[in-house]
Amino acid sequence: MTRPTSLRRTAAHSPARRELLRGAAATAAIGAVPAGAAFAQAAYPTKPVSVLVPFPPGSATDAILRALAVPVEKALGQPVVVENRPGAAGTMASGIVAQSKNPDGYQIAVAPATLFKVPHMQKVPYDPLKDLTYIMGFSGYTFALVVPETSPWKTYEDFIAYAKANPGKINVGTSGAASTGHAATMRMVQKTGADLNHVPFKGGAEVLQAFVGGHINAVLDGGWAQVEKQGKGRVLLAFTAKRMPRLPNVPTALEVGINHVARSPIGLVGPKGMDPKVVKTLHDAFKGALDDPKYRGYLETFDLENAYLSGEDWYALAQRMWVDERKVLESLDMLPK
């Protein structure tokens, strides 16, 4: 049994064999250089770009991304595919991207403010500040407490008075556990002592469907403006720094003694390690699309902010919110023990 092994070893190390292997390797190397160089020099993008949206179809976020996709496609010269990835209080999409090992720019995501809340409340397999590339901030939600137009509550005071007189009878829907609306609801409960039932959904579209269908008594979320404009909802309280210009008679939470402003910016993120040139290409394409009339129309429809941020400013805001949101959660006793 040892003789064949010896013969194979001798053949493998013969001069003729070594020359043959060197020649084959050289030929392979010559052929590989142009292919590798061509790949490195290929202009991005050369195939469709996927944008993961963290909420279901029909939500405000879904609507504005699909509107943006049209002018972005023209700028990139490739299709932009919007994929819905609801769940985890709006962090599913950015979580997928944060765990990606392929930072080639062909899969990016929309990140909402809950990205800076959820990891404080539960263990996640990524670090939002270290495992993502911040491409651009572009909008933000306006949060408000909304009740059905047919409800007996004409003011915020009416609503709270009823909640106190009927503990556990009012169901308030939000986009999910640990969502911005959840935190605002808890702050309202903490301040007033009202016994409210928090009902989490997978996104704005689902919570509004439940609201219109009469399955919940109120909603505290972003993206509510559409039902209000359709005459199906009455806004009782705004969780904004100042009164909304469109609804000047609606008080802010600050005015009624609730020290809480629901900041909820949204922006684009990609995996860590993205080529800066690819990041710039994406940034420029999306920034240029922010003037699109259809997109601007959706901002008005859903009362969303027009809030562009460069990648650097978007990351700086993320760093601040990471610290601030932990303080908010701690003050609401929402952090794990």
RAQUINOR-V478632 format. One record per residue. N is the residue number from 1. D_FIRST is the distance of its C-alpha to the first C-alpha in whole Angstrom. Layout:
BEGIN
{{N D_FIRST} {N D_FIRST}}
END
This chain:
BEGIN
{{1 0} {2 4} {3 6} {4 6} {5 7} {6 9} {7 11} {8 12} {9 13} {10 15} {11 17} {12 18} {13 20} {14 21} {15 25} {16 25} {17 23} {18 25} {19 28} {20 28} {21 27} {22 30} {23 32} {24 31} {25 32} {26 35} {27 36} {28 35} {29 37} {30 40} {31 40} {32 40} {33 43} {34 46} {35 44} {36 44} {37 48} {38 49} {39 48} {40 50} {41 53} {42 53} {43 57} {44 57} {45 57} {46 55} {47 55} {48 57} {49 58} {50 58} {51 60} {52 60} {53 63} {54 63} {55 66} {56 66} {57 68} {58 72} {59 72} {60 74} {61 70} {62 69} {63 72} {64 72} {65 69} {66 69} {67 72} {68 70} {69 67} {70 69} {71 71} {72 67} {73 66} {74 68} {75 67} {76 64} {77 63} {78 61} {79 61} {80 62} {81 61} {82 62} {83 60} {84 62} {85 60} {86 63} {87 62} {88 62} {89 65} {90 65} {91 62} {92 59} {93 59} {94 59} {95 56} {96 54} {97 54} {98 54} {99 50} {100 49} {101 46} {102 48} {103 51} {104 51} {105 55} {106 54} {107 55} {108 58} {109 60} {110 64} {111 64} {112 67} {113 69} {114 67} {115 64} {116 66} {117 67} {118 64} {119 61} {120 64} {121 64} {122 61} {123 57} {124 56} {125 52} {126 54} {127 56} {128 59} {129 60} {130 57} {131 55} {132 57} {133 58} {134 62} {135 63} {136 67} {137 69} {138 72} {139 74} {140 75} {141 76} {142 80} {143 80} {144 83} {145 84} {146 85} {147 86} {148 87} {149 91} {150 92} {151 92} {152 95} {153 93} {154 95} {155 94} {156 91} {157 94} {158 94} {159 91} {160 90} {161 93} {162 92} {163 89} {164 90} {165 93} {166 90} {167 87} {168 84} {169 85} {170 84} {171 80} {172 79} {173 77} {174 74} {175 71} {176 69} {177 68} {178 68} {179 70} {180 73} {181 75} {182 74} {183 75} {184 78} {185 79} {186 78} {187 80} {188 83} {189 83} {190 82} {191 86} {192 88} {193 87} {194 86} {195 84} {196 82} {197 79} {198 76} {199 74} {200 71} {201 70} {202 67} {203 69} {204 73} {205 73} {206 72} {207 74} {208 77} {209 77} {210 77} {211 80} {212 82} {213 81} {214 83} {215 80} {216 80} {217 84} {218 83} {219 80} {220 79} {221 77} {222 77} {223 77} {224 80} {225 83} {226 82} {227 83} {228 86} {229 87} {230 87} {231 90} {232 87} {233 87} {234 89} {235 88} {236 89} {237 88} {238 86} {239 83} {240 84} {241 85} {242 88} {243 90} {244 88} {245 91} {246 90} {247 91} {248 94} {249 95} {250 92} {251 92} {252 89} {253 87} {254 88} {255 92} {256 92} {257 90} {258 86} {259 85} {260 82} {261 81} {262 78} {263 76} {264 73} {265 72} {266 69} {267 67} {268 64} {269 61} {270 57} {271 54} {272 54} {273 52} {274 54} {275 55} {276 58} {277 59} {278 58} {279 60} {280 63} {281 63} {282 63} {283 66} {284 68} {285 67} {286 68} {287 71} {288 72} {289 72} {290 75} {291 78} {292 77} {293 80} {294 78} {295 76} {296 79} {297 81} {298 78} {299 79} {300 82} {301 82} {302 80} {303 82} {304 78} {305 79} {306 78} {307 76} {308 74} {309 72} {310 70} {311 66} {312 67} {313 70} {314 68} {315 66} {316 69} {317 70} {318 67} {319 67} {320 71} {321 70} {322 67} {323 69} {324 72} {325 71} {326 70} {327 73} {328 74} {329 72} {330 73} {331 76} {332 76} {333 74} {334 71} {335 68} {336 66} {337 67}}
END
